């Protein structure tokens, strides 16, 4: 076998390995969803008590984060429930923690 053929085969093999070693799409999307949920919880924490301006700013940020979350959820729906649930099971503590933070976070009044 000539040297150039061996080199070409080696390059193709390395390229195939690199492509196959990336995290699954659903894992990346779940990580992104966890980040967004934590950002939503943090966002409500920026509201100062009885401060209308900080509430308005937080609402605008919340709308933006909700749009991002909806886009991620749409991608996860396209992937399928089974793969999405499997990805959540690989990060149960992070996912449940972010979900609980998001659900319990409320702006100061």
N, C-alpha and C positions, 0 to 999 in steps of 0.2 A: 504494500500500500504506500502510495507516495505521501510525502510529508505534508503537502498542501491539503490532501484529502483528510488526513488525520487531524490536521489543525482545524479544518472546516467542521468536521464531526464534533470535535471537542468544543468549539464555539457554540454549535447548535445545542449540545448537551447542557452547557453552562446556561445558555439562554432559557432553556426549558426548566431548569432547576430554579432559576431566579424568578420566573413567572409563577411557578407553582408554590413558592415559599411565602407568598404574601398572605396576610390575614384574609379570612373570608369576608365577603361584602357585608353579610349580616352582622358580623362581629364589629366591623367598622361603624356601621349604622347604629348599633346598640350603644357603642361608646359615644358616638355623637349625640344620641338621644339622652344619655346620662348627663353629658356635659350641659346640654340645653336645659334639662330639668333642674340641675344645680344652679344654672344662671338665673332661671325664673325665681327660685327660692332666694338667691342673693339679691336679685332685683328688688323684691318687696322689702328686703332689709334696709334698702337705701332710703326709704320713705321716713321723713322726720315727722314726729308727732304734730298734728294739726298744721302741716305745711302743704298748702295747696300746690305750690310749684313743684315740690319733690314728688307729689302724688301724680301730677300731670306727666312729669318726665318718666316716672316708673310705669305709668300706663302705656306710654308710647313704646318704651323698651319692651314691655310685656307683649304688646301686639306684634312687634317684630319677632320676638322669641317664639310666640305661638305660631307664626307663619313658618318659621324654620322647623319647629316641631311637627307641624302638619306635613311639611315636605318630606321629612324623614319617615314619618308614619306611612305616607303614601308609598315610598320606596320599599319599606318593610312589608307592606301589604302585597306589593308586586312580587316580592321574594317568596312569600307564603308563610302561613302560620307555623308550620312545623319547623322550618329553618329559623324563624324569628324566635320561637320559644326555646329552641336549642341554644341559640346565642345568649338569651337571657339567663338560661341555666348555667352558662359558663361564667357569668358575672352576677350571681344572685345578690350578694351583699351590696355591691355598688348600685345595682338597679333598684333594689328595694329601698336603700337609703336615700337615693335621689328622689324616688317617687314619694316617699314619706315626707321628705323636706319640702317638696313642691306642694303637696297637699296641705301641709300644716302651716306653710308660710303665709302670713297675712301682713298687709301694710299697717303701720302704726296709725292709731286714730286720735 
